Amino acid sequence: MSATPTPTTATPGPITAVPAPSAAAAAGRPANGAFVHPGMLHTQADFDRMTVKVRAGATPWKAGWDRLVANGHSQSTWKARPIATVIRGGDGQNYPQLYNDIHAAYQNALRWKISGDVAHADAARDILNAWSATLTMVTGNADRYLAAGIYGYQFANAAEIMRGYDGFDLNRFKAMMLNVFYPLNDRFLREHNDACITNYWANWDLCNMASILAIGILCDDRAKFDRAIEYFKNGAGNGAIMKAVPFLHPGGLGQWQESGRDQGHATLGPALMGAFCEMAWNQGQDMYGYSDSRFLRGCEYVAKYNLGESVPFTTYTWGTGQNCQQQSQTVVAEAGRGLDRPSWELVYNHYVKRRGLAAPNVTAYAARVRAEGGGGDYGPNSGGFDQLGFGTLTHTL
């Protein structure tokens, strides 16, 4: 079996920071206190900021708001198309119905929180209620684990915004998350579809980690939340931070685990880990800063290469299949280079604005993608819905 790569001895470039407050202190709550709501990708303070800035027509928030308003998924006339069995991978795939409705619920919830227009709140509520009354199974080939992870954390974020809204059946929605999504998230992190522990790329772990973290917050379940945090730090699979960024290089760069695969997947990694870190931060846990801000080094590496610059690459060797047959990548992959995902504002605003760290490549990539759109703005296929987006509106500080 190929061992999971360990960090090289190359000396990383310095990351100069202002002294960091704890996440709990920054969020104004004790690290081990009760969950705060709303408290996933957005807090009430975030919504208050968005509202003030949009109403003032301030840049760049207004540009982000305009992208949201123009998106077809954010219209209050959107009608849900729930199904009992969602299939991703293999025969009979129908999962686009799920991700389109999730993004419509999230986008309408955002419009309501910022504008106060209850037509959008009603639309979001009705989508969430329709699915929680209907969905009983997520299945398919191995890709069912991607569906459970990506759509699990996204669905939970939409529901978190709508918590307490008149007519929203939160308890039934929680039951759906616990009975349909969580068992797949849990099984993947424990069993990895019966494959070699290094067989699945980082993104498979990351989306399921994000879903467990989000379900823990939604359901006020400290054990699930803590489990996701522990996996980030010490998990056996490639989503754990030391394996997602296995090699450090000079200049503040950290080689991303999927960089030798293709850049579409390499850019998804920071999007998923960024969502994980932001949700954790809003509950008082600083995973952004864990292991000397190792996540930032990975983001800088991915951003630099996808901006067209060269990066160093250490040969990456891993075990595949059930027997851990070794494979190696010797060069960074060109495929998909330069892809724009609406996920860089979150990373930029945390490290540069909250923390005062130097992140030149992340800064440049965020500027290139600004103003970020969301689901429906980046094509009709699932890759365009891998992140909730709209970070210029929601994460600009």
N, C-alpha and C positions, 0 to 999 in steps of 0.2 A: 504494500500500500504506500502511496506517495504521501509523505507528511505534508500537513498544511504549511505553506511558506512562513518563515519567520523573518522579522525585519533584518535588512542588511545592516552592515556596520558603517555605511556611508553616513557622514555627519550632515544632518539636515541644516538648512539655512535657518537663521534665527527668526522667530516670530516675536515682534516687539509689541507688547501690550500694556495698556493701562491696567492697574490692579483690578481684578474681576470681582464684582460682588457675587455672592452665591445666587443661583437662580431663584431660590426662595426669597432671598432678600430683595432681589430686583423685582420680583412679582408681588412683594409685600405680604408674604405669608410664611409660616413655619414650614420647614422641609417635610415634616411628618404629620402635618395637619390634615384636616378633611379636604376632600377634593373641592376645587373651586369650579363653579359653573357660571357662564360658559368657559371652558378651559381646555380646548383642544388646539386647533390652529389659531383660534381667535378668542380673546377675552373681551369682557364688556368695555374695558379701557380701549381696546383696539377699535371696537365699533363706535365708541364715542369720538375717537380721533378721526376715523373715516367720515363720520357724519359732519363734523365741523369742517374738515378740509374740503369735502365735496360741495357743501353748501356755500363755501367761500370761493369756489372755483379755483382752488389752489393747485399748482403744479407740483408733482405729477399725478396727484390723486384723481383729479378731474379726468385726466386722460384715461386712467384705469377704469373709472366709473363709466365713461363713454363706451369703452370696449364691452363692459358688462351689459349695459343697456342695449347695445346693438346685437348682442348674441341671441340667436333664436331660442336657446334653451332657457333664457331668463325671462321669458314672457309669461304673464299670469294666465294665459290661455292654454298653457301646456297641459296635456292630459296624459296620465300614467297608462302604461300598458303592462301591468303586472302578470307574471306567469308563475305557476307552482314550481316548476323545475327549470332552473337555469343551467344550460350546458355550455361549457367552454372547452374546446378541444375534442376532436373526434367527430362522430356523426351527429347531425341534428343541432349544430351550434345555433344558439339564439341569444347569446349573452349581450349583444348590442342593445337589446331592449332594457337590460338592467343598467348599463353604464350611461345610456342617454337619460334615463329617468333620474338616476342619482345626481347627475350634473344639473339637470333641470331643478331638482329639489334644492340643491346647494345654491345655485345662482338666484333662484327666487327668494330663498331665505336671506341671502346677502342683500338683495334689493329691498326687502322689507326692513331689515335691521338699520339700513342707512337712510331710506326714504320715509319709513313709517307707513307705507302703502299696504294695507291689510290684504289687498287682492293678491299680492305676491306671497304673503304669509299663508293665505288660504291655499294657494296653489302648492306651495311646498308641503304643507300639512297633508293635503289630499294625496300627494304622491307617496309620502312616507306611510300613511295609513293604508293605502291601496296595496303596497308591497308587503307590509307586515301582516295583512289579512290573507295574503295569497301564497307567498313564497314558503316552500317547505324543504327545498333541496337545491344545492349547487353541486353539479357533477360534471363528468367529461373525462378526458384522459388526464395526464399529470397537470395539464393547464388549469384544472379545477382549483388547484392550490393558488395559482396566480389570481384567479377570480375571487376566491375567498379572501385573499390578502388585500389586493388593490381596492376592490369594491367594498370590502369590509371596513377599512379605515375611512374611506370616503363617505360611505353611508352613515357611519357613526358621527362624522363631522357635521353632516347635514342635520341629523337628529339633535345633536348638541345645541345647534343654533335655535332649533324650534322647541327646545325643552320649555315646558310651562305654557305653551301657546294653547289657546282655547280650542278644544276638540282634537288635539294631537294625542294619540294613544301611546304615550311613552312606554308604559309597561309592556304592551304588546310588541312594540318595536324592540325593546330590550330582549324579550323572549326570542324574537327572530334572530337577533345577533348572537345570543347565547346558544341557540339550538341549531342554527343553520351555518353561521360563519365560524364561530369560535372552534367547534370540533375539528374543522379542517385546518385552521391556523395551528391549533395545538398539535394535531397529528403530524403536520409537516415538520414542525420544529423538533419533534421527538423522533420521528422515523425517517424523514426525508424520502418518502415514497420507496422505502426499502433499498435505497441506493447507497453507494459509497458516500461518506460524509462530505467529501469535496466535490461530488458530482454536480450538484446544483449551484448555479451562479449566485452571487451575493443578493441579487434582486429578489430571488425567491424567498430567502430568509427575511429580507428587509420588509417586504410588503406584509408578510405574516406577522412579523414583530410589530409593525405599525398598527395592524388590525387588533392584535391582542392589547396593545397599549391603549388604543382608542376605546375598545370595549370595556377595559378596566375603568376608564374615566367615565364613560357613559353610564355604567352600571354601579359606580361607586364601589368597585371591587379592587381592593388594595392588593390582593394576592396576584391577580392577573397583571396589574400595572407593574408591580415589583418584579414579576417574572420576566416581563419584556425588558425592563431596565437591566436586569442581571444578564440576560442573553446578549444584549448590546455589549456589555463589558466582557463577558466570559463564555459566550455561546460556542458550541462545537462547530457550527456551520459557518459558511462564508459571509453571513451578514454581520457577525460580530466585528467590532471595529478593527481589531488587530489583524483580521483576515480580509476584511473589505479593503483595507489599505495596508497590504502586506509588506511593502518596501518603501523606505524613506530615501529621498534623494536631496542633494543640495538645492538651495534656493527656495526652501519652504515647500517643496513638492512631495507628494505621497502618491505612489503608483496605485491606481484604482484596480481592483481585482478583475474587472471585465474589460480593461483597456486593450488587451490583446485579442479580444473577441470581436467587438465592433463598437462604434461610437454611439449608436442608438441606445444600446444597453448601458454603455459606460456613462452616458449623460442621465439615464434614468436613475442610476445609483444615488447621486447627490440629491435628486428630487425626492426619492423615498426616504433616505436618511435625514434629509433636511426636515421633512414633515415629522418624522419620529422625534428629532431633537427639539423641534418647536413645541410639539405637544408635551414632551417631558418638561421643557423649560417652564411652560405655563402652569405646571403642577409642582414647580420647585426643584426639579432635577436637571442639573447642567451636564447634558451629554455632549453639547457643542464643545465644551472645554476639556472633555475627558482625554487623558493621555496627551497632554500638551497640545490640545486642539488638533488632534490627528485628523478629524473630519475636514477641517479647513485645508490641510495639506492635500488631501485627496481631491477636494473641490478645485484647488488651485491647479493641480495637475490636469484634471479633466478639462477645465476651462482653457488653460494655456494651449493644449494640443488642439482643441476645437476652435480656437481663435486663429489657427494656422501656424502656430509656432512649434518648434521641435521640443521634445521632452526625452529624458533618459528612460531606458527600459531595461529592467532586470528580467531575465528568463523566468517565466512562471510555469511551474510544473505541478500537476494535480492528478488525482485519481478519478477515473470515470466508471460509470456503470455500477454493477453490483460487486464486481471483483477488483475495483480500484485500478484498472489498467491505466498506466501512466501516459499522459500527454503533456506536451510542452508548447508554449508560445515564446518565440524569441524576439518578436518585434511588436511595437504598438500597431494596432489595426487602423487602416485607412478607411474602411467601410463606414459610411454614415457620418463622416467627419464634417463638423460644422452645423450639426442639427441644433435647432433652437427649441428648447423646452421652456414653458412658463414656470420656472422653478428657481431662478437665480436671484430674484429680489429678496426672497426669504433669507438666503445664505448671506448675501451682501449686507442686508440691513442688520443682521445679528452681529457679524464679525466686525464690520467697519463702523456702523453707527452705534450699536449697543456697547461694543467692546473696545473700539478704537484700534483695531488691529489692521496691519497692512495686508491687503488682499487684492493686488493689482489685477490679476487675471479674472477673478470673480467680479471685481468692479467693472471691468471692461465688458464681460459677458452680460452682466445685468443691464448695462447701458445699451448693449446691442439689441436685447430682447424687449426692452421697455417701449411702450407700455404693454405689460403682459395681458394676453387674453386667457381663455380657458377652454373647457370642453366644447367642441364645435368650431373652434377657431383654427385648429391645427389638423384638419382633415377628418373624414368620417370614420376612420379605422380606430381600433382600440388604442394604438399608440398615442393618438391625439387626446385621449381621455385618461392617460396614466397618472396625471396630476390634476388637482382641482384648479390650479392657476389663479389668475387675477392678483398676483402678488404685488404689483405696483399699487393697486388700490388697498390691499389688505395688510401688507407688511412694511410699506414705507413708513419710516419713523420720523 
